[in-house]
């Protein structure tokens, strides 16, 4: 909790710094204009309209209209404060601390007056504005008469602009890191649930272990007449929502089979949750990543890289140093060190008896029956996926280094990208094309990270190149974890909505308008969830 408060305070301070950096350039222009249009302070207050006494009413403006009005007191106060803030900088530069203090005091008076006017929603009156505007104007002239000519002012402000730009760049890096830290932090409620479920498993370990073994030996798990889905995650609640939303929208939920792979830490909690909840008769298999002894460094280049000291230093090292590593910190997310994130490239080996399977990320919600995916004609291709190149930045050249001849000689830079998250895989075609070997080849070529930086999508684009069948866009709508402007009609007609991005629906920083789609399939009546949410 303390860490979150510190992160929140730092985020706010950096945001204010960024706002300041965008406004400094405007200060210089305003000061130049003010220098050429000097007036006596007493002339800054407009005279009363003499027609008011002749039954002519003054215009009725609300506070917002007054601020934008060229002749309003609020507008004058805002402009005077902008100029005064510039002179506070300069006065401090010249060690004139008394003048800086006087200016700051008047600025606070202006802010207080504007705040009161905004709260009551009424324009500022002449009696209120005159002493404040006159006093502030007098101080500004005092600053100009001291020794702050326009040349000195511009040179000083130029140095401040350069300094603020450097600080703003550092702030951008820090803001990204803080947002990423919040997104990666395990919510207290989820941690609470994991503890309770693990305790349950240990308390009734013998009976639950027997049920798990019965599920593991079910013939439904290898029946190709059923509809198979795979999910690789360590998040119990996320997996539950994916399964629940899929069975709730299926015409025949008993024909669905879910294959969930998790890590050793989450295995007991995952088993306890799915054994104690009903999912409309669907079959659910839970396996631990540690069971796959064949997936080791001698076989998989990615496993070797994930255990490499340099790779771990790359992910967990100093991400604020632009000299040691100029990449954007958002792509150096330590989640890529989790082998769960790379299991998607080993699906035919994990499920050697299956012929077709649908892969689902743990941050999706299913809204339609997905069984028609299994009857789609992939025209001999391996991967059925929704393309994402309606926007130019989702083409191959944005993900891969086309200055490297190994990439430029084999791939079209304008080729359309596609999305992981909801993919239908023809495992027979996969084995025939030996896609996993292609994936291994490109991982071996990218040991020095010269072909792409990080992530599972770039090697996926290479491994499935020429083997991907584009699906109708309505099968998979992305962006609910970062884009606040997705059309509601697009969401409502989507078969699968994907919360890709940092704003996951189980976090407090989730986008509010999208969260109900996820909460709809959360079993919030479960006593453990109720206890953990209120804890």
C-alpha positions, 0 to 999 in steps of 0.5 A, a space after each residue: 500500500 505504501 509503495 502504491 502511495 509513493 508511486 501515485 505521488 511520483 506520478 502526479 509530480 511528473 505529470 505536473 512537470 510535463 505540463 510545465 514543460 509544454 507551457 514554458 515556450 508560450 511564456 516567452 512569446 507572451 512576454 515578448 508581446 507584453 513588452 511591446 504593449 506596455 500599459 500603466 497598471 491603472 489602465 489595466 482595469 476596464 471602466 464600468 459600462 455607463 449604460 448599466 444605469 440606463 436599464 441596459 443589463 451587462 452580458 451574463 457570462 458563466 465562469 467558463 465563458 468569462 475565462 475565454 472572453 478577451 475583455 474579462 477580468 479572469 482572462 486578464 488575471 490568467 495572462 498576468 499570472 503567466 507573465 508573473 510566473 516567468 518573472 519568478 523564475 528570473 528573479 530567483 536566477 538573479 537572487 532577488 528572492 524578495 521580489 520572487 516572494 512578492 510575485 509568488 504571493 500575488 500569484 497565490 492571491 490570483 489563484 484564490 480569486 479564480 478558484 472562488 469564482 470557479 466554485 460559484 460559477 459566476 464572473 469576477 466583479 470589478 471590486 474583486 479584480 481591481 486590487 489584485 490585477 493592479 497589485 500584480 501589474 505593479 510588481 511586473 513593472 517593478 520586475 521590468 524596471 529592475 534589470 530584466 530586459 527582454 533579451 535577458 528574459 529570453 536567454 533565461 527562459 531558453 535555458 529553463 526550456 532546455 532544462 525542462 525538456 531534459 527533465 520531461 524526457 526523464 519524467 516520461 521514462 519514469 511515468 512509464 516505469 511507474 505505470 508498468 509497476 502498478 500493472 504488474 503488482 499483484 492486487 491484494 484481493 488476488 493474493 488473498 484468494 490465492 492464499 485461501 485456495 492454497 490453504 483449502 487444497 492443503 487441508 483436503 489434499 488427498 480428496 482433491 488430488 484424487 479428483 484432479 487425477 480423475 480429470 487428468 485421465 478423462 478421455 474427453 481431454 483427447 477427443 477430437 470430436 470435442 472443442 478444445 481451448 488452451 489457456 496459459 496463466 498464473 492468474 486464477 481469477 483471469 482464467 476463471 473469467 475466460 472459462 466462464 465467459 466461454 461456456 456461458 456463450 456456448 450452445 453446447 458447453 458440455 462439448 467444451 474442453 479447457 486445457 490450463 497450464 500454470 506455474 508451480 506457485 499457482 497450481 494448487 490454487 488453480 486446482 482448488 478453484 476449478 474443482 470447487 466451481 461448476 462450469 456447466 459440465 465442461 471438462 477442465 484440465 489443470 497442469 503445471 509448467 514444471 511437468 514438461 521436463 522436455 522443455 529445457 535449455 538443451 531443446 529450447 533456445 528461448 529457455 536457454 535465453 530466459 535463464 541467461 544472466 545477461 538476459 535477466 540483467 537486461 530485463 531487471 537492470 537500470 531502465 532509466 539509463 538511456 546511455 546503457 540501454 536506449 530502448 523504451 522501458 515499456 518493451 522491457 517488461 519482466 513478464 517476458 521472462 515467464 515461460 508461460 508466455 512462450 508456451 504458445 509455440 509448443 502447443 502441438 507437443 503439449 497436446 500431441 493427440 489433438 488436431 485443432 485448438 483455440 488459444 485464448 489469452 487470460 485477459 480476454 472475455 468471450 461474448 459469442 459461441 466460439 465453436 464455429 471457429 473449429 469449422 472454418 476453412 484455414 485453406 491449409 494454413 496453421 494459424 487463424 488470426 485477426 489482422 491488425 493492419 488497419 492502422 499503419 503501425 501494425 505492419 511488419 516493419 514496425 516490429 522487426 529490424 529490416 535494416 538486417 539483411 536476414 529480415 529484409 531478404 525474407 519478409 515484406 515490410 508492408 506485410 500485415 500484422 496480426 494478433 495473439 489472444 484468440 487464435 485457432 490453430 490447425 495442429 496437423 498443419 503445424 506439425 507438417 510445417 514444423 512451425 516450432 522449429 521455425 520459431 527455434 531458428 529465429 530465436 537462435 538468430 536473435 540472441 543479440 536482439 538485433 532482429 527484434 527487441 522483446 515479446 512473443 509477437 515478433 517471433 510469431 510473425 516470423 514463424 507463422 509467415 505465409 501460414 496465417 489465415 485472416 479472420 473476420 475482425 469481429 472475432 477478436 476486438 483488441 485494445 480494451 486495456 489501453 484505448 478509451 475510444 473503442 466504438 461500443 458497437 464494435 465491442 457489442 458485436 465482437 466474439 472476443 474482446 481483449 484487454 491487451 495493455 496495462 489497464 487490466 480489468 482486475 486492476 484498479 487502473 482498468 478503464 471504467 467503461 470496459 470493466 463491466 464486460 469482464 465483471 459480468 463473468 466473475 463469480 463475485 458471489 463466491 465467499 472467498 472473493 467477497 472476503 478478499 475484496 472487503 479484506 
